[in-house]
Amino acid sequence: MAAPVSAPGGRGALRIADRVYARIAARAAREALTDAWHGRTARGGPPKVSVTGPTTPGAPVTVRVSVDLPFPADLTTLARAVRDRITTDTRTLTGTRVSEVTVIIERLLPEPTR
């Protein structure tokens, strides 16, 4: 005789470490800025990410990301692209909602003159 199958909620819980959210956010930020850096010799450093994970199962996460941006550029559009990509990728890959993404522009890097 087979053992009864318990309801999905009764079998355990999934906890995603903050560092996983941070890696997803860092990759999303890099990918969001790929086109902005295309064709430039100057390159920004990797994004620096900190995450405040969910305090209870199903709660949203908060992300803080520092990025370098090319200059001149539409900084608002680039920051919005980073925010939107982080929100979308986190939700898609983990099923976790992102309540807030704070984008900090750490440095502006102009194209060097020759």
Biotite code that builds the C-alpha atoms (Angstrom):
import biotite.structure as struc

atoms = struc.array([
    struc.Atom([0.000, 0.000, 0.000], chain_id="A", res_id=1, res_name="MET", atom_name="CA", element="C"),
    struc.Atom([1.419, 3.426, -0.977], chain_id="A", res_id=2, res_name="ALA", atom_name="CA", element="C"),
    struc.Atom([2.029, 6.091, 1.598], chain_id="A", res_id=3, res_name="ALA", atom_name="CA", element="C"),
    struc.Atom([-0.335, 9.055, 1.390], chain_id="A", res_id=4, res_name="PRO", atom_name="CA", element="C"),
    struc.Atom([1.082, 12.098, -0.335], chain_id="A", res_id=5, res_name="VAL", atom_name="CA", element="C"),
    struc.Atom([1.030, 15.192, 1.794], chain_id="A", res_id=6, res_name="SER", atom_name="CA", element="C"),
    struc.Atom([-0.143, 18.538, 0.504], chain_id="A", res_id=7, res_name="ALA", atom_name="CA", element="C"),
    struc.Atom([2.598, 20.596, -1.222], chain_id="A", res_id=8, res_name="PRO", atom_name="CA", element="C"),
    struc.Atom([2.723, 23.130, 1.619], chain_id="A", res_id=9, res_name="GLY", atom_name="CA", element="C"),
    struc.Atom([3.337, 20.401, 4.173], chain_id="A", res_id=10, res_name="GLY", atom_name="CA", element="C"),
    struc.Atom([6.498, 18.958, 2.648], chain_id="A", res_id=11, res_name="ARG", atom_name="CA", element="C"),
    struc.Atom([8.965, 21.671, 3.511], chain_id="A", res_id=12, res_name="GLY", atom_name="CA", element="C"),
    struc.Atom([10.053, 25.124, 2.547], chain_id="A", res_id=13, res_name="ALA", atom_name="CA", element="C"),
    struc.Atom([12.434, 26.673, 0.064], chain_id="A", res_id=14, res_name="LEU", atom_name="CA", element="C"),
    struc.Atom([14.817, 29.327, 1.300], chain_id="A", res_id=15, res_name="ARG", atom_name="CA", element="C"),
    struc.Atom([16.952, 31.227, -1.192], chain_id="A", res_id=16, res_name="ILE", atom_name="CA", element="C"),
    struc.Atom([20.132, 32.729, 0.221], chain_id="A", res_id=17, res_name="ALA", atom_name="CA", element="C"),
    struc.Atom([20.692, 36.478, -0.096], chain_id="A", res_id=18, res_name="ASP", atom_name="CA", element="C"),
    struc.Atom([23.873, 35.811, -2.083], chain_id="A", res_id=19, res_name="ARG", atom_name="CA", element="C"),
    struc.Atom([21.774, 34.087, -4.761], chain_id="A", res_id=20, res_name="VAL", atom_name="CA", element="C"),
    struc.Atom([19.592, 37.170, -5.110], chain_id="A", res_id=21, res_name="TYR", atom_name="CA", element="C"),
    struc.Atom([22.760, 39.297, -5.215], chain_id="A", res_id=22, res_name="ALA", atom_name="CA", element="C"),
    struc.Atom([24.267, 37.227, -8.053], chain_id="A", res_id=23, res_name="ARG", atom_name="CA", element="C"),
    struc.Atom([21.058, 37.418, -10.042], chain_id="A", res_id=24, res_name="ILE", atom_name="CA", element="C"),
    struc.Atom([20.901, 41.199, -9.526], chain_id="A", res_id=25, res_name="ALA", atom_name="CA", element="C"),
    struc.Atom([24.563, 41.715, -10.481], chain_id="A", res_id=26, res_name="ALA", atom_name="CA", element="C"),
    struc.Atom([24.151, 39.726, -13.686], chain_id="A", res_id=27, res_name="ARG", atom_name="CA", element="C"),
    struc.Atom([20.921, 41.544, -14.529], chain_id="A", res_id=28, res_name="ALA", atom_name="CA", element="C"),
    struc.Atom([22.612, 44.939, -14.013], chain_id="A", res_id=29, res_name="ALA", atom_name="CA", element="C"),
    struc.Atom([25.532, 43.967, -16.278], chain_id="A", res_id=30, res_name="ARG", atom_name="CA", element="C"),
    struc.Atom([23.168, 42.725, -18.978], chain_id="A", res_id=31, res_name="GLU", atom_name="CA", element="C"),
    struc.Atom([20.999, 45.856, -18.756], chain_id="A", res_id=32, res_name="ALA", atom_name="CA", element="C"),
    struc.Atom([24.064, 48.032, -19.410], chain_id="A", res_id=33, res_name="LEU", atom_name="CA", element="C"),
    struc.Atom([25.625, 45.958, -22.203], chain_id="A", res_id=34, res_name="THR", atom_name="CA", element="C"),
    struc.Atom([24.348, 48.197, -25.008], chain_id="A", res_id=35, res_name="ASP", atom_name="CA", element="C"),
    struc.Atom([25.391, 51.380, -23.173], chain_id="A", res_id=36, res_name="ALA", atom_name="CA", element="C"),
    struc.Atom([29.006, 50.183, -23.020], chain_id="A", res_id=37, res_name="TRP", atom_name="CA", element="C"),
    struc.Atom([29.078, 48.780, -26.569], chain_id="A", res_id=38, res_name="HIS", atom_name="CA", element="C"),
    struc.Atom([31.771, 50.378, -28.725], chain_id="A", res_id=39, res_name="GLY", atom_name="CA", element="C"),
    struc.Atom([33.425, 52.245, -25.860], chain_id="A", res_id=40, res_name="ARG", atom_name="CA", element="C"),
    struc.Atom([36.998, 51.709, -24.748], chain_id="A", res_id=41, res_name="THR", atom_name="CA", element="C"),
    struc.Atom([36.277, 52.793, -21.170], chain_id="A", res_id=42, res_name="ALA", atom_name="CA", element="C"),
    struc.Atom([34.513, 50.139, -19.106], chain_id="A", res_id=43, res_name="ARG", atom_name="CA", element="C"),
    struc.Atom([32.823, 50.288, -15.749], chain_id="A", res_id=44, res_name="GLY", atom_name="CA", element="C"),
    struc.Atom([33.595, 47.948, -12.892], chain_id="A", res_id=45, res_name="GLY", atom_name="CA", element="C"),
    struc.Atom([31.289, 45.147, -11.821], chain_id="A", res_id=46, res_name="PRO", atom_name="CA", element="C"),
    struc.Atom([28.086, 46.136, -10.038], chain_id="A", res_id=47, res_name="PRO", atom_name="CA", element="C"),
    struc.Atom([28.160, 46.032, -6.242], chain_id="A", res_id=48, res_name="LYS", atom_name="CA", element="C"),
    struc.Atom([24.964, 44.535, -4.860], chain_id="A", res_id=49, res_name="VAL", atom_name="CA", element="C"),
    struc.Atom([23.461, 44.139, -1.417], chain_id="A", res_id=50, res_name="SER", atom_name="CA", element="C"),
    struc.Atom([20.165, 42.419, -0.767], chain_id="A", res_id=51, res_name="VAL", atom_name="CA", element="C"),
    struc.Atom([17.796, 42.375, 2.136], chain_id="A", res_id=52, res_name="THR", atom_name="CA", element="C"),
    struc.Atom([16.119, 39.006, 1.825], chain_id="A", res_id=53, res_name="GLY", atom_name="CA", element="C"),
    struc.Atom([12.581, 38.089, 2.648], chain_id="A", res_id=54, res_name="PRO", atom_name="CA", element="C"),
    struc.Atom([11.891, 37.993, 6.372], chain_id="A", res_id=55, res_name="THR", atom_name="CA", element="C"),
    struc.Atom([9.065, 35.501, 5.920], chain_id="A", res_id=56, res_name="THR", atom_name="CA", element="C"),
    struc.Atom([8.313, 33.041, 3.133], chain_id="A", res_id=57, res_name="PRO", atom_name="CA", element="C"),
    struc.Atom([6.696, 34.849, 0.229], chain_id="A", res_id=58, res_name="GLY", atom_name="CA", element="C"),
    struc.Atom([7.880, 38.284, 1.363], chain_id="A", res_id=59, res_name="ALA", atom_name="CA", element="C"),
    struc.Atom([9.620, 40.528, -1.195], chain_id="A", res_id=60, res_name="PRO", atom_name="CA", element="C"),
    struc.Atom([13.333, 41.340, -1.334], chain_id="A", res_id=61, res_name="VAL", atom_name="CA", element="C"),
    struc.Atom([14.992, 44.741, -1.434], chain_id="A", res_id=62, res_name="THR", atom_name="CA", element="C"),
    struc.Atom([18.027, 45.301, -3.682], chain_id="A", res_id=63, res_name="VAL", atom_name="CA", element="C"),
    struc.Atom([20.667, 48.026, -3.586], chain_id="A", res_id=64, res_name="ARG", atom_name="CA", element="C"),
    struc.Atom([23.052, 48.136, -6.566], chain_id="A", res_id=65, res_name="VAL", atom_name="CA", element="C"),
    struc.Atom([25.976, 50.468, -7.302], chain_id="A", res_id=66, res_name="SER", atom_name="CA", element="C"),
    struc.Atom([26.994, 50.805, -10.944], chain_id="A", res_id=67, res_name="VAL", atom_name="CA", element="C"),
    struc.Atom([29.430, 52.710, -13.115], chain_id="A", res_id=68, res_name="ASP", atom_name="CA", element="C"),
    struc.Atom([27.852, 54.382, -16.147], chain_id="A", res_id=69, res_name="LEU", atom_name="CA", element="C"),
    struc.Atom([29.244, 55.772, -19.387], chain_id="A", res_id=70, res_name="PRO", atom_name="CA", element="C"),
    struc.Atom([29.218, 59.527, -19.805], chain_id="A", res_id=71, res_name="PHE", atom_name="CA", element="C"),
    struc.Atom([27.602, 61.246, -21.590], chain_id="A", res_id=72, res_name="PRO", atom_name="CA", element="C"),
    struc.Atom([24.465, 59.120, -21.481], chain_id="A", res_id=73, res_name="ALA", atom_name="CA", element="C"),
    struc.Atom([20.850, 59.311, -20.415], chain_id="A", res_id=74, res_name="ASP", atom_name="CA", element="C"),
    struc.Atom([21.459, 58.337, -16.787], chain_id="A", res_id=75, res_name="LEU", atom_name="CA", element="C"),
    struc.Atom([17.789, 58.115, -15.874], chain_id="A", res_id=76, res_name="THR", atom_name="CA", element="C"),
    struc.Atom([17.060, 55.676, -18.696], chain_id="A", res_id=77, res_name="THR", atom_name="CA", element="C"),
    struc.Atom([20.077, 53.514, -17.822], chain_id="A", res_id=78, res_name="LEU", atom_name="CA", element="C"),
    struc.Atom([19.176, 53.423, -14.124], chain_id="A", res_id=79, res_name="ALA", atom_name="CA", element="C"),
    struc.Atom([15.585, 52.514, -14.999], chain_id="A", res_id=80, res_name="ARG", atom_name="CA", element="C"),
    struc.Atom([16.820, 49.717, -17.298], chain_id="A", res_id=81, res_name="ALA", atom_name="CA", element="C"),
    struc.Atom([18.942, 48.312, -14.446], chain_id="A", res_id=82, res_name="VAL", atom_name="CA", element="C"),
    struc.Atom([16.028, 48.492, -12.020], chain_id="A", res_id=83, res_name="ARG", atom_name="CA", element="C"),
    struc.Atom([13.569, 46.871, -14.410], chain_id="A", res_id=84, res_name="ASP", atom_name="CA", element="C"),
    struc.Atom([15.966, 44.075, -15.417], chain_id="A", res_id=85, res_name="ARG", atom_name="CA", element="C"),
    struc.Atom([16.754, 43.218, -11.789], chain_id="A", res_id=86, res_name="ILE", atom_name="CA", element="C"),
    struc.Atom([13.059, 43.132, -10.915], chain_id="A", res_id=87, res_name="THR", atom_name="CA", element="C"),
    struc.Atom([12.144, 40.961, -13.909], chain_id="A", res_id=88, res_name="THR", atom_name="CA", element="C"),
    struc.Atom([15.060, 38.517, -13.634], chain_id="A", res_id=89, res_name="ASP", atom_name="CA", element="C"),
    struc.Atom([14.619, 38.025, -9.891], chain_id="A", res_id=90, res_name="THR", atom_name="CA", element="C"),
    struc.Atom([10.915, 37.339, -10.272], chain_id="A", res_id=91, res_name="ARG", atom_name="CA", element="C"),
    struc.Atom([11.454, 35.023, -13.255], chain_id="A", res_id=92, res_name="THR", atom_name="CA", element="C"),
    struc.Atom([14.290, 32.988, -11.759], chain_id="A", res_id=93, res_name="LEU", atom_name="CA", element="C"),
    struc.Atom([13.145, 32.745, -8.137], chain_id="A", res_id=94, res_name="THR", atom_name="CA", element="C"),
    struc.Atom([9.462, 33.605, -8.055], chain_id="A", res_id=95, res_name="GLY", atom_name="CA", element="C"),
    struc.Atom([10.248, 36.264, -5.458], chain_id="A", res_id=96, res_name="THR", atom_name="CA", element="C"),
    struc.Atom([8.848, 39.762, -5.763], chain_id="A", res_id=97, res_name="ARG", atom_name="CA", element="C"),
    struc.Atom([11.250, 42.706, -5.509], chain_id="A", res_id=98, res_name="VAL", atom_name="CA", element="C"),
    struc.Atom([9.762, 45.520, -3.454], chain_id="A", res_id=99, res_name="SER", atom_name="CA", element="C"),
    struc.Atom([12.479, 48.086, -4.160], chain_id="A", res_id=100, res_name="GLU", atom_name="CA", element="C"),
    struc.Atom([15.620, 48.472, -6.244], chain_id="A", res_id=101, res_name="VAL", atom_name="CA", element="C"),
    struc.Atom([17.889, 51.376, -5.342], chain_id="A", res_id=102, res_name="THR", atom_name="CA", element="C"),
    struc.Atom([20.357, 52.188, -8.118], chain_id="A", res_id=103, res_name="VAL", atom_name="CA", element="C"),
    struc.Atom([23.400, 54.182, -7.044], chain_id="A", res_id=104, res_name="ILE", atom_name="CA", element="C"),
    struc.Atom([25.569, 55.690, -9.750], chain_id="A", res_id=105, res_name="ILE", atom_name="CA", element="C"),
    struc.Atom([29.035, 55.209, -8.312], chain_id="A", res_id=106, res_name="GLU", atom_name="CA", element="C"),
    struc.Atom([31.107, 56.702, -11.158], chain_id="A", res_id=107, res_name="ARG", atom_name="CA", element="C"),
    struc.Atom([30.624, 58.292, -14.559], chain_id="A", res_id=108, res_name="LEU", atom_name="CA", element="C"),
    struc.Atom([33.241, 57.224, -17.080], chain_id="A", res_id=109, res_name="LEU", atom_name="CA", element="C"),
    struc.Atom([33.799, 59.483, -20.081], chain_id="A", res_id=110, res_name="PRO", atom_name="CA", element="C"),
    struc.Atom([35.232, 58.112, -23.292], chain_id="A", res_id=111, res_name="GLU", atom_name="CA", element="C"),
    struc.Atom([38.952, 58.943, -23.284], chain_id="A", res_id=112, res_name="PRO", atom_name="CA", element="C"),
    struc.Atom([40.071, 61.405, -25.943], chain_id="A", res_id=113, res_name="THR", atom_name="CA", element="C"),
    struc.Atom([42.776, 60.299, -28.315], chain_id="A", res_id=114, res_name="ARG", atom_name="CA", element="C"),
])
